[in-house]
Amino acid sequence: MLPGYTEQLERAEQTNVPGARPTAAAQAQAEAREAVRSVTRAARAQAGSSGVLQVVHGTKRVGWAAYELQRSATSLVQGVAKPPYATTGPLDSLESRKLAEGVRYQVLYDRSALALPPQKDITTKLVAMGEQARVIHVAPTKLIMVDGEIALLPLTVSDTAVESAVVIRSSAMLAAIARIFEDLWRFAAPFTGSHDLSGDEVQPTEEERWILSLLASGATDDTIGRLMGFSARTAHRRVRELIARLGVETRFQAGMQAVKLGWL
């Protein structure tokens, strides 16, 4: 289950009731945050209505809503995991069971959500079971979306819990949220359990910064070699080394990850 909502559910059960220029990725995240703010404003304005929007008040009820949504999933659960949450908790049995049933999970993790070793270990286990996980520098909000038909989005959040949330059913608003998720997913870096997500990676050399800046601009190995003064073969090797060091899979992701880490 997604971090943050799980802990609320566990508490409920205990009382018997989860210098760089703006880049395309940065722009997408900024647009996502503004879109989320628009969604929450609309949700608050329609808090008393029924149908498309339903507001859930109280951390226990929000936890149960998150649990029930995921329990009802038949094909796909998409989520964004980020604080606040009190503890990381154990590997959640619900997601394990749904993965075993063939339900796909696509989870975007805010880097801060993986800062503590327990959560990183849990995510590593879930990925081994089939979860698709990616990491972004700053997630705009927590989110659970099930089968592309219904979503749970926080409305009010304290330092330790989601105090109220809105359930959004099939609508233009849900379609907008799905598009936001797709944009963030496209620019996120794949999660690798061996990669240091704390942001304390050894800083690159000045030469490596130049290579990364060229990567971020879409330069080929031939272009990088010509501009840096070495062969295309050497450029290819250096690029592969940087991609592996950043824990990503593609040249584009390497450039975006370097920006997120403040290397550019």
Number of C-alpha atoms within 10 A of each C-alpha: 26 27 28 25 27 24 25 27 22 17 14 17 13 8 9 7 12 25 7 10 8 9 15 13 21 18 11 16 22 15 15 22 17 12 17 20 15 12 20 17 13 13 23 16 10 14 14 10 12 9 9 17 24 19 21 22 15 14 22 24 18 28 28 21 20 27 21 11 18 25 16 12 18 14 15 18 27 23 25 27 26 22 25 18 21 13 16 21 16 12 18 16 10 14 22 17 12 21 19 12 11 12 19 20 23 19 25 28 28 23 19 19 23 25 14 13 10 15 18 20 15 19 25 17 15 20 18 11 13 16 20 17 23 22 26 24 19 17 23 21 18 23 23 24 27 21 17 17 14 19 25 25 27 21 22 14 14 11 10 15 23 26 20 20 27 24 23 22 20 14 13 10 18 22 15 15 22 16 13 19 21 13 17 22 20 12 20 23 26 19 23 18 17 9 13 15 23 12 14 8 13 7 12 14 10 10 10 15 16 16 23 28 21 18 22 21 13 14 17 16 21 16 16 25 19 13 14 15 11 12 16 17 12 15 21 15 13 16 22 16 12 19 21 13 14 21 21 22 13 15 19 18 22 25 26 27 26 20 22 20 16 11 20 18
